[in-house]
């Protein structure tokens, strides 16, 4: 006996349940993978370097050992955990040269550089350490002194790594230098040696996230949907 003919409507009805189940599984997998990527996002614990523009702070484009500030400049150092310069925490004090250097009169053959040294909060501190209080200080140094030399004049001891990255100001923190901090547990692990003096350099292979990108998941979903649509269309033509 020949088998009964199956109408296109019956084919669509039979495929509807597995199609819905497949889409639900895809959405669930996407949520899990995206959640894992967010949980594994990482930052770096380090001293960031800032320049005052008269009203606000701007992330410095040169390291303190390279930059030679003019007289009347305001510069800031902030210790915190951040992924890059785009989300780095600024010093928590306005870049006000007049207020910081009010008690330091100008002197011939010297320049004045106002410094805001912000060790950050306990949330950003390494395990077992407590950040010292934020302070402002007016460094009076030689006209050709670098920012690093101005900092050294008022905030010793400083600590640098082999690549000249600034690791500690006034001895804080006691250990570590630009270490990577995992986003899910807050634990830290040593990062690759830094190659700049104003922040750790990260690999082009990723931004610290461990999960696949949204674009990849959308692409996978699109391929699956196209495949399902092709099957339905083929069944209808029989």
BELFENCOR-V76248 format. One line per field, one symbol per residue. ss: DSSP state (@ for helix, = for strand, . for the rest). psi: psi as a letter, one per 30 degrees, with the letter a starting at -180 (. if undefined). burial: I if it has 9 or more other ideal C-beta (glycine too) atoms within 8 Angstrom, else O. A space follows every 50 residues. Layout:
ss: ???
psi: ???
burial: ???
This chain:
ss: .......@@@@@@@@@@@@@@@@@@@@@@@@@@@@@@@@..========= ==....===.............==========..............@@@@ ..........========...@@@..........=======.....@@@@ @@@@....==.....====..=......====.....==........... .............@@@@@@@@@@@@@@@@@@@@@@@..
psi: kklkkkleeeeeeefeeeeeeeeeeeeeeeeeeeeeeeegklakjljlkl kkgeelkkkkfllffekjllkgkkllkkklkleaffgkklkhkkijeeee gegjllkkgllkjkkjjjgalfffklkglkklkklkkjkjllfgkleeee efffhlklklafggkjekkhgklelljhlkkkfefglllkllkkflfglk kllfflgfkfllleeeeeeeeeeeeeeeeeeeeeeff.
burial: OOOOOOOOOOIIOOIOOOIOOIOOOIOOOIOOIIIIIIOIIIIIIIIIII IIOOOOIOIIOOIIIOIOIOOOIIIIIIIIOIIIOOOIOOIOIOIIIOOI IOOOOOOOOIIIIIIIIIIIOOOIIIOOIOIOOIOIIIIIIOOOIIIIII IIIIIOOIIOIOIOIIIIIIOIIOOIIIIIIIIOOOOIOOIOOIOIIIII OOOOOOOIIOIOOOOOIOOIIOOIOOOIOOIIOOIIOO
